[in-house]
Amino acid sequence: MRKKLSFAVVAVMCLMLVHPGGAHSAEEGQPITFTIVTQPPGTGPYGFGITLAKFMNEALPAGSTVNVIPRGGSMANPTTLDMGNADVGNSAGTATVWAWEGFADVYADYGPHKNIRRVTMGNVTVNYLMMMARREYVTRTGNDTLEKILNAKEMPRIAIKPPGSDVPPLFITMLRNMGKELDDYRKAGRLIQIQPAQIGEMMRDGRVDVYFESVPLNHPAVTEIALTNDLYFIPVPPEAVEGLTKIGSQPIVLKAGSYRGLDQDYPTASTGNNFLAGKDVPEWAVYLFTKAMHERKDEFIDENPPADTWDPEADIELNHLNPVPLHPGAERYFKEIGWIK
Protein backbone atom coordinates (compact mmCIF):
# COMPACT_ATOMS: atom_id res chain seq x y z
CA MET A 1 0.00 0.00 0.00
CA ARG A 2 1.33 3.45 -0.87
CA LYS A 3 1.74 5.68 2.13
CA LYS A 4 2.89 9.29 2.39
CA LEU A 5 3.94 11.13 -0.75
CA SER A 6 7.49 12.20 -1.52
CA PHE A 7 8.51 15.83 -2.04
CA ALA A 8 8.09 15.61 -5.81
CA VAL A 9 4.51 14.47 -5.45
CA VAL A 10 3.27 17.20 -3.12
CA ALA A 11 2.97 19.58 -6.08
CA VAL A 12 0.31 17.43 -7.71
CA MET A 13 -2.10 17.25 -4.78
CA CYS A 14 -3.99 20.36 -5.86
CA LEU A 15 -4.72 18.70 -9.20
CA MET A 16 -6.90 16.12 -7.49
CA LEU A 17 -9.54 18.82 -7.12
CA VAL A 18 -9.14 20.12 -10.66
CA HIS A 19 -9.34 17.10 -12.93
CA PRO A 20 -13.00 16.24 -13.52
CA GLY A 21 -12.61 12.63 -14.54
CA GLY A 22 -11.32 13.63 -17.95
CA ALA A 23 -11.43 11.25 -20.86
CA HIS A 24 -11.18 8.01 -18.91
CA SER A 25 -14.74 6.79 -19.46
CA ALA A 26 -15.54 8.44 -22.78
CA GLU A 27 -16.65 6.52 -25.85
CA GLU A 28 -15.06 7.38 -29.18
CA GLY A 29 -16.81 10.28 -30.85
CA GLN A 30 -18.30 11.62 -27.63
CA PRO A 31 -17.32 15.05 -26.19
CA ILE A 32 -14.71 14.79 -23.45
CA THR A 33 -12.73 16.92 -21.04
CA PHE A 34 -9.07 16.46 -21.95
CA THR A 35 -6.43 17.69 -19.50
CA ILE A 36 -2.79 18.52 -20.28
CA VAL A 37 -0.45 19.06 -17.32
CA THR A 38 2.62 21.19 -18.09
CA GLN A 39 5.00 23.39 -16.16
CA PRO A 40 4.49 27.02 -15.04
CA PRO A 41 4.17 29.93 -17.51
CA GLY A 42 7.50 31.07 -18.88
CA THR A 43 8.82 27.53 -19.36
CA GLY A 44 9.20 25.66 -22.63
CA PRO A 45 6.77 22.88 -21.63
CA TYR A 46 4.07 25.47 -20.88
CA GLY A 47 4.38 26.67 -24.47
CA PHE A 48 4.18 23.06 -25.66
CA GLY A 49 0.95 22.63 -23.70
CA ILE A 50 -0.67 25.75 -25.15
CA THR A 51 0.12 24.64 -28.71
CA LEU A 52 -1.07 21.09 -28.10
CA ALA A 53 -4.27 22.34 -26.48
CA LYS A 54 -5.00 24.26 -29.69
CA PHE A 55 -4.38 21.11 -31.74
CA MET A 56 -6.67 19.04 -29.51
CA ASN A 57 -9.44 21.65 -29.57
CA GLU A 58 -9.52 21.11 -33.31
CA ALA A 59 -9.09 17.30 -33.25
CA LEU A 60 -11.53 16.23 -30.52
CA PRO A 61 -15.29 15.78 -31.02
CA ALA A 62 -17.40 18.95 -30.96
CA GLY A 63 -18.31 20.03 -27.46
CA SER A 64 -15.06 18.78 -25.91
CA THR A 65 -13.08 20.89 -23.44
CA VAL A 66 -9.29 21.03 -23.25
CA ASN A 67 -7.67 22.20 -20.01
CA VAL A 68 -4.02 23.16 -19.54
CA ILE A 69 -2.81 22.88 -15.94
CA PRO A 70 0.48 24.85 -15.55
CA ARG A 71 1.36 23.62 -12.06
CA GLY A 72 3.59 20.61 -12.53
CA GLY A 73 7.20 19.77 -13.25
CA SER A 74 9.30 17.02 -14.76
CA MET A 75 9.21 15.00 -11.55
CA ALA A 76 5.63 15.76 -10.48
CA ASN A 77 3.89 15.28 -13.83
CA PRO A 78 4.41 11.49 -14.04
CA THR A 79 2.78 11.19 -10.61
CA THR A 80 -0.15 13.36 -11.70
CA LEU A 81 -0.65 11.02 -14.65
CA ASP A 82 -0.10 7.88 -12.59
CA MET A 83 -2.83 9.02 -10.17
CA GLY A 84 -5.24 9.67 -13.04
CA ASN A 85 -5.42 13.42 -12.36
CA ALA A 86 -4.54 14.46 -15.93
CA ASP A 87 -4.63 12.77 -19.32
CA VAL A 88 -1.30 13.75 -20.91
CA GLY A 89 1.72 15.74 -19.81
CA ASN A 90 5.40 16.36 -20.30
CA SER A 91 8.31 14.95 -18.36
CA ALA A 92 12.07 14.81 -18.71
CA GLY A 93 13.29 11.58 -20.29
CA THR A 94 15.30 10.72 -17.20
CA ALA A 95 12.34 11.54 -14.94
CA THR A 96 10.14 9.18 -16.95
CA VAL A 97 12.51 6.30 -16.26
CA TRP A 98 12.91 7.31 -12.59
CA ALA A 99 9.13 7.40 -12.13
CA TRP A 100 8.56 4.05 -13.83
CA GLU A 101 11.20 2.42 -11.63
CA GLY A 102 10.42 4.38 -8.45
CA PHE A 103 13.84 6.08 -8.13
CA ALA A 104 14.41 6.12 -4.36
CA ASP A 105 15.76 9.68 -4.12
CA VAL A 106 12.51 11.04 -5.51
CA TYR A 107 9.77 8.45 -5.26
CA ALA A 108 10.75 6.37 -2.24
CA ASP A 109 7.42 6.95 -0.51
CA TYR A 110 5.28 6.60 -3.64
CA GLY A 111 6.86 3.70 -5.48
CA PRO A 112 7.05 2.74 -9.15
CA HIS A 113 4.65 4.49 -11.52
CA LYS A 114 3.14 1.63 -13.51
CA ASN A 115 0.13 3.63 -14.75
CA ILE A 116 2.13 5.87 -17.10
CA ARG A 117 2.61 5.27 -20.81
CA ARG A 118 4.73 7.07 -23.38
CA VAL A 119 3.28 9.13 -26.22
CA THR A 120 6.57 10.11 -27.89
CA MET A 121 9.25 7.56 -28.72
CA GLY A 122 12.10 9.92 -27.87
CA ASN A 123 12.62 13.43 -26.57
CA VAL A 124 11.01 16.49 -28.13
CA THR A 125 13.86 18.66 -26.86
CA VAL A 126 17.49 18.06 -25.98
CA ASN A 127 18.40 19.43 -22.57
CA TYR A 128 22.04 20.12 -21.77
CA LEU A 129 23.38 19.81 -18.24
CA MET A 130 25.42 22.94 -17.45
CA MET A 131 27.34 24.28 -14.48
CA MET A 132 28.02 27.99 -14.50
CA ALA A 133 29.94 30.08 -11.99
CA ARG A 134 30.45 33.81 -11.65
CA ARG A 135 33.81 34.52 -13.24
CA GLU A 136 34.64 36.78 -10.29
CA TYR A 137 34.20 33.80 -7.95
CA VAL A 138 36.48 31.61 -10.08
CA THR A 139 39.14 34.31 -10.39
CA ARG A 140 39.07 35.11 -6.68
CA THR A 141 39.14 31.51 -5.42
CA GLY A 142 40.95 29.66 -8.21
CA ASN A 143 38.14 27.10 -8.15
CA ASP A 144 37.92 26.44 -11.88
CA THR A 145 36.98 22.73 -11.80
CA LEU A 146 34.11 20.90 -10.19
CA GLU A 147 36.50 18.97 -7.98
CA LYS A 148 38.03 22.19 -6.64
CA ILE A 149 34.61 23.76 -6.11
CA LEU A 150 33.27 20.76 -4.20
CA ASN A 151 36.38 20.47 -2.04
CA ALA A 152 36.77 24.18 -1.31
CA LYS A 153 37.33 25.07 2.34
CA GLU A 154 34.49 27.59 2.05
CA MET A 155 31.46 26.00 0.41
CA PRO A 156 30.15 27.90 -2.63
CA ARG A 157 26.57 29.14 -2.69
CA ILE A 158 24.90 26.83 -5.19
CA ALA A 159 21.60 27.55 -6.95
CA ILE A 160 19.36 24.88 -8.44
CA LYS A 161 15.67 24.63 -9.25
CA PRO A 162 13.16 23.71 -6.53
CA PRO A 163 11.77 20.20 -5.97
CA GLY A 164 9.49 19.11 -8.80
CA SER A 165 12.15 19.67 -11.46
CA ASP A 166 14.48 16.91 -12.65
CA VAL A 167 17.45 19.16 -11.79
CA PRO A 168 17.74 18.26 -8.07
CA PRO A 169 17.94 14.48 -8.74
CA LEU A 170 20.46 15.08 -11.52
CA PHE A 171 22.54 17.21 -9.17
CA ILE A 172 22.23 14.63 -6.35
CA THR A 173 23.50 11.93 -8.72
CA MET A 174 26.39 14.04 -9.95
CA LEU A 175 27.44 14.99 -6.42
CA ARG A 176 27.44 11.35 -5.35
CA ASN A 177 29.64 10.48 -8.32
CA MET A 178 32.06 13.03 -6.84
CA GLY A 179 31.74 11.70 -3.28
CA LYS A 180 29.48 14.48 -1.99
CA GLU A 181 25.90 14.78 -0.74
CA LEU A 182 23.36 17.52 -1.42
CA ASP A 183 22.36 17.60 2.24
CA ASP A 184 25.85 18.81 3.16
CA TYR A 185 25.16 22.06 1.27
CA ARG A 186 21.60 22.33 2.53
CA LYS A 187 22.63 21.94 6.19
CA ALA A 188 25.39 24.50 5.73
CA GLY A 189 22.92 27.01 4.29
CA ARG A 190 24.77 27.05 0.96
CA LEU A 191 22.00 25.57 -1.19
CA ILE A 192 19.51 27.94 -2.82
CA GLN A 193 16.49 26.44 -4.60
CA ILE A 194 14.66 29.04 -6.67
CA GLN A 195 13.24 29.50 -10.16
CA PRO A 196 15.72 30.50 -12.93
CA ALA A 197 14.06 33.90 -13.35
CA GLN A 198 15.46 34.89 -9.93
CA ILE A 199 18.94 33.44 -10.34
CA GLY A 200 20.35 36.08 -12.70
CA GLU A 201 19.79 38.90 -10.24
CA MET A 202 21.21 36.85 -7.36
CA MET A 203 24.35 36.13 -9.37
CA ARG A 204 24.74 39.81 -10.26
CA ASP A 205 24.40 40.68 -6.56
CA GLY A 206 27.00 38.07 -5.58
CA ARG A 207 24.48 35.98 -3.63
CA VAL A 208 24.99 32.92 -5.85
CA ASP A 209 28.39 31.53 -6.84
CA VAL A 210 27.50 28.45 -8.88
CA TYR A 211 24.38 27.66 -10.91
CA PHE A 212 23.50 24.09 -11.95
CA GLU A 213 20.93 23.70 -14.74
CA SER A 214 19.54 21.36 -17.40
CA VAL A 215 17.74 23.14 -20.26
CA PRO A 216 17.49 23.17 -24.07
CA LEU A 217 19.39 25.59 -26.29
CA ASN A 218 18.12 29.17 -26.36
CA HIS A 219 16.45 28.79 -22.99
CA PRO A 220 15.24 32.33 -22.21
CA ALA A 221 16.21 32.39 -18.52
CA VAL A 222 19.70 30.95 -19.09
CA THR A 223 20.23 33.26 -22.08
CA GLU A 224 19.31 36.25 -19.90
CA ILE A 225 21.62 35.08 -17.09
CA ALA A 226 24.52 34.63 -19.54
CA LEU A 227 23.93 38.05 -21.13
CA THR A 228 23.78 39.90 -17.80
CA ASN A 229 26.56 38.04 -15.94
CA ASP A 230 30.19 37.27 -16.68
CA LEU A 231 30.03 33.48 -16.49
CA TYR A 232 32.59 30.69 -16.39
CA PHE A 233 31.32 27.30 -17.58
CA ILE A 234 32.63 24.66 -15.18
CA PRO A 235 33.74 21.49 -17.03
CA VAL A 236 31.67 18.39 -16.29
CA PRO A 237 34.08 15.58 -15.27
CA PRO A 238 33.91 12.39 -17.38
CA GLU A 239 33.13 10.34 -14.26
CA ALA A 240 30.11 12.54 -13.59
CA VAL A 241 28.86 12.07 -17.17
CA GLU A 242 29.37 8.31 -16.89
CA GLY A 243 27.39 8.20 -13.66
CA LEU A 244 24.53 10.17 -15.20
CA THR A 245 24.30 7.80 -18.17
CA LYS A 246 23.40 5.04 -15.69
CA ILE A 247 20.17 6.86 -14.83
CA GLY A 248 18.98 7.61 -18.34
CA SER A 249 21.15 10.52 -19.54
CA GLN A 250 23.26 10.49 -22.69
CA PRO A 251 26.73 11.96 -23.37
CA ILE A 252 26.54 15.07 -25.56
CA VAL A 253 28.58 18.13 -26.54
CA LEU A 254 27.25 21.69 -26.21
CA LYS A 255 28.86 23.67 -29.01
CA ALA A 256 31.08 26.66 -28.32
CA GLY A 257 29.20 29.93 -28.64
CA SER A 258 25.85 28.43 -27.68
CA TYR A 259 25.76 30.90 -24.78
CA ARG A 260 27.73 34.05 -24.04
CA GLY A 261 30.85 33.02 -22.13
CA LEU A 262 31.01 29.50 -23.58
CA ASP A 263 34.24 29.79 -25.55
CA GLN A 264 34.87 26.12 -26.34
CA ASP A 265 32.94 22.91 -26.90
CA TYR A 266 31.46 21.65 -23.64
CA PRO A 267 31.21 17.84 -23.15
CA THR A 268 28.33 17.08 -20.82
CA ALA A 269 25.24 14.89 -20.34
CA SER A 270 21.79 15.37 -21.81
CA THR A 271 18.20 14.56 -21.08
CA GLY A 272 15.11 15.98 -22.76
CA ASN A 273 11.37 16.42 -22.69
CA ASN A 274 8.99 13.67 -23.75
CA PHE A 275 5.21 13.24 -23.45
CA LEU A 276 3.31 10.72 -21.38
CA ALA A 277 -0.31 9.67 -20.91
CA GLY A 278 -2.15 7.82 -18.20
CA LYS A 279 -2.72 4.17 -19.11
CA ASP A 280 -6.51 4.50 -18.68
CA VAL A 281 -6.90 7.39 -21.13
CA PRO A 282 -8.86 5.94 -24.08
CA GLU A 283 -6.83 4.73 -27.01
CA TRP A 284 -8.73 6.94 -29.46
CA ALA A 285 -8.03 10.14 -27.50
CA VAL A 286 -4.28 9.49 -27.25
CA TYR A 287 -4.27 8.47 -30.92
CA LEU A 288 -5.70 11.88 -31.85
CA PHE A 289 -3.15 13.63 -29.60
CA THR A 290 -0.22 11.70 -31.09
CA LYS A 291 -1.46 12.20 -34.64
CA ALA A 292 -1.95 15.93 -34.19
CA MET A 293 1.41 16.41 -32.49
CA HIS A 294 3.36 14.56 -35.19
CA GLU A 295 1.42 15.62 -38.30
CA ARG A 296 1.57 19.28 -37.24
CA LYS A 297 5.22 19.02 -36.19
CA ASP A 298 6.34 22.03 -38.25
CA GLU A 299 3.67 24.23 -36.68
CA PHE A 300 4.55 22.88 -33.24
CA ILE A 301 8.22 23.79 -33.75
CA ASP A 302 7.39 27.22 -35.21
CA GLU A 303 5.52 28.05 -32.01
CA ASN A 304 8.11 26.38 -29.74
CA PRO A 305 11.70 27.05 -30.94
CA PRO A 306 13.33 24.89 -28.21
CA ALA A 307 11.87 21.89 -30.07
CA ASP A 308 13.66 22.69 -33.33
CA THR A 309 15.95 19.66 -32.93
CA TRP A 310 13.02 17.24 -32.64
CA ASP A 311 13.29 14.46 -35.21
CA PRO A 312 10.56 11.95 -34.27
CA GLU A 313 11.39 9.47 -37.04
CA ALA A 314 15.00 9.28 -35.81
CA ASP A 315 13.64 8.47 -32.36
CA ILE A 316 12.55 5.04 -33.61
CA GLU A 317 16.08 3.84 -32.87
CA LEU A 318 15.77 5.04 -29.26
CA ASN A 319 12.38 3.49 -28.60
CA HIS A 320 13.75 0.24 -27.17
CA LEU A 321 15.96 2.09 -24.66
CA ASN A 322 13.02 3.34 -22.58
CA PRO A 323 11.36 0.77 -20.30
CA VAL A 324 8.04 2.68 -20.20
CA PRO A 325 5.60 1.12 -22.72
CA LEU A 326 4.01 3.18 -25.45
CA HIS A 327 0.34 4.02 -24.90
CA PRO A 328 -1.84 1.89 -27.22
CA GLY A 329 -3.13 5.08 -28.87
CA ALA A 330 0.41 6.22 -29.69
CA GLU A 331 1.35 2.71 -30.78
CA ARG A 332 -1.67 2.65 -33.11
CA TYR A 333 -0.53 5.87 -34.80
CA PHE A 334 3.09 4.76 -35.19
CA LYS A 335 1.98 1.42 -36.68
CA GLU A 336 -0.42 3.22 -39.01
CA ILE A 337 2.39 5.30 -40.52
CA GLY A 338 4.81 2.35 -40.62
CA TRP A 339 7.32 3.49 -38.00
CA ILE A 340 6.86 0.38 -35.88
CA LYS A 341 5.42 -3.07 -36.65
N, C-alpha and C positions, 0 to 999 in steps of 0.2 A: 504493500500500500504506500502511495506517495504521501509524504508528510509535509513539513514546511517547505516553502519555496526559497530557492537560492537568490542571491542579489540580482542576477540578470533577469529573473522572472518577475520581480516586484513590479517592474514597469508595465507589465501587461495586465495587472489586476483590474485597472480601470476599464479595460476593453470588455470585461465580462458583462458590464452594464450597457455597453454600446451595441454589440453585435446582436441583431434581432433574429438569429436563427439562420440567416443568410440563405444560401442556395442548397443547403444540405438535403432538403426533402422535396425539392422542386422537380416536376416532370419536364422533359424536354419540350420547349415551345411555350412554356408558361412563364409569366413575369416573375422575376426573382429580385431579391436584394443581394447584391454582390459587393463584398467588402475587401478592399486592398489595404493592407497595413504597410506603412513605409517608415521613414525616419522624419525628424522635424523639418519644417520649412527652412530653406537655405542649404539643404544637403542635396547631393546628386540623386539619391533614391527617392526623395520627395518629388523631384521633377519627373522621375520615371513613373511614379504613381499617378501624377496628374495626366501625363500623356496616355498611359494605359487605361485610365478611367474614361478618357475621351473615346478611345478605341472601343471599350466595352459598352459604352452608352449607345454606340452605333451598331454593335454586333449582337447584343442581347435582344430578346423578344420585347416588343412594345410594352410599355408600362413598367419595365424593370427600373431599379434604382441602383446606382453605383456609389458607394461611399469610400472615401479615402481617409484613413485614420493615421495622422502624422505624429504618432506618439511612441513608436517603437525604436528598434535598433537592431544591429546585426545579430546580437546575442538573444534579445528578447523576442524578435519576430518568430523564430522557429517555435518558441513555446506558445505564443499566441495561436499559431496555426495548429500545433499539437493539441491544444485545449479546445479547438473548434471555435475560437472567438474571432476568426477572420477566415476568408476563403483563400486568398493568395497574398504573398508578400515577398519582400526581398531579404536576403541574408548574405553575408560574406561566405565564400566557398569553404573556408576553413571552419566557420561557425556552423555551417550545415553539417559537416562531418562531426564536429564536437557535439552538436545537439543529438544527432542520430545515435552516437555512441555513449552519450552521457558523460562528457569530459568532466572529470572530478573537480577541477578548479573553478568550474562555472555551474555545472548542473548536478553537483553531488547530492543535493537534497531533492531534486526533481527526478533524476534518472534519465535513461535513454528516451529519445523522442521517436517512437515508432509509428506515429500518426502523421508524419510529414512525408511529402513526395515531391520530387523535383519537377519543374516545368521546363527549365532550360538545361541543355546537356552540359554546358560549360558556363563560363563567367561572362556576363555582359560587359563588365569593365575589368581592367587590370589595375589592381591597387599595388603601389610600391611602398614597401616599408622604408621609412627614412628616419634618421636621427640627426637633428640639427641643434647646434649650440650657438650662442652669441659669440661672435669672433672675439669680442673683448674678454669674455670668460676664458677662451682658449689661450689667447695671448698672455693674459695675466697669470694663469695657472700652469700653462704648458701641457694641459690635459687635452691632447689632440687625438687620442684613440679611446675606444670604449673601455679597454682594460684600464687605462690610466684614470678615466673618469670614475669608474666603479670602485677603484681602489684608492681614490683620493682621500687624504686625511680629513678634509672637510667635504662632506657630502654635497653634491650639486643639488640645486632645486630643479626637480624634474617635473615636466607637465605632460600629462596624457589625458585622453578623453575619459569621461565618467563611465561607471558600470553601465552595461547595456550595449556598448560598442565592442567590436572584436579586438580593439587595441589593447585593453588591459591584459587579456589572456595571451596575446602575442608577446607583450612586454614581459609578463611573468615567465613565459617559456624561454625567452631570450636571456633574461637574467639568470635563470637556473642553469642554462648552458654555460654561463660565465661564473657559476658558483655563488650567485647572490639571490636574495629573496626580496620581493616587492615590499613585504611587511617591514623590512629594515628601514626603508625610506619613509614609509607611512608613520612608523613609530617615532622616527626622528623629526617628523614635521617637515620633511623635504620632498614630499609627494604632493603635487597639485593636480586635481582632477577637475577640469573645466572644459567647456566647449571651445573649439578652435577659434571662434570669433573673438574670444577674450584673450587668447594667448599672445597675439601680436603686441598688444598694448603692454602686457606684463613683461614681455621680453624687452621692449623699448625702455621700460622703467627699471630694468634690472632685477625684476622679481622672479624671473624664470631664467635658468641657465641652459637647460637642455630640454628639447621638445621631441617626443617620440610620436610618430604618426604612421598611418597606413591609408593612402588615398590614391585616386587615379591622377593621371596627368591633368594639368590645368585646373586643379582643385582651387576654387576661388579663395578659400581661407588661407591655404598654404601659399598661394601666389601673393596674396596681400602681405602675409608675414615676411616672405622673402623680399618683397619690394620695399618694405618699411623697416627692415632690420638688416644688419650686416651679419650674415650667417656663415657658419662653418659646418659642412656636412661631414659628420663623424662616420668613418668607414665601418661597415658591418663586418665583423670577423667571420671568416669561413666556417668556424665551428658553430657560430650562432645561426648562420644560414642552414647548415646541415641539420641542426636541431629542429629548426622550423619546418624543414621538409618532412619531418616525421609526423607532423600534425596537420598535413594538408597543404602547406605552402610549396612554392616552386622557386628555384633559383632564377634570377632575372637580372638584367642590367638596365639601370636608368641612365639614359644618354646625357652626356655633358651638355649644359646649356638648357636643360629642361626647366630649371628654376634659376633665378638670379643667385649667384654665389656657388653654383655647382659647376666647377671648372673642368672636371674630368668625369669619365664614365664611372658609374657608381654601382658596383656589384651588390646585390641585395636579395631579398626574398619577396615574393608576390603572393597576393591572394586576389580576390575579386568579388563582384556582386553577382549572385544568381537569383533565380526566382523559384519559390516553393508554393505548394498548395497543400491544404489539408486532405487527408486520404478520403474523407467522406464527402468532399465536394463533388457533385455529379460529373461524370465523364464528359458530358456534352458541354458543360459550362467551361471546364478547363480546356477542352478542345477549342472552343471559340476564343478563349484568352490566348492560347498558344498560337493559333492560326493568325489572329490579329497582330500579335507582337512580332511574329516572324515575317508575315507578308507585307507589313507596313514598316519594315526595319529601317528603310531610308528616312521615313518621316520621323520615326522614333529617334534616330541618331541626330537628325536636323534639330530636333527640339531638346536633345540631351547630348551635347558635345563630349562629355566624358565617356560616352559609349562608342566613340568613333573607331575604336579598335575591335569592336565586336564582330566576329566572323563565325556565325552559328554553324555553318556547314563544317568548318574546320574543327569545331568542338566534338564532332562525331568520334574522333580519335581519343578524346578525353573521357567519353561517357563511361567507359568501364572502370575508370579510376575512382569514381565516387560511389560509395556503398549505398547511398540513399536511392531507392528505386524511382523511376520515372512515374508520374501520375498516369493512369490509363488514358486520360484525355490527351495529355502531351504525347504519349506513346502512339496513340491513334493518329495524330497529325503527322508525326515523324515517319510512321509507316506509310501513310497516304502519299507522302511526297518522295518516298524511296530512300530516306536517309538511314533508316534501320529496317531490319527484316522482322 
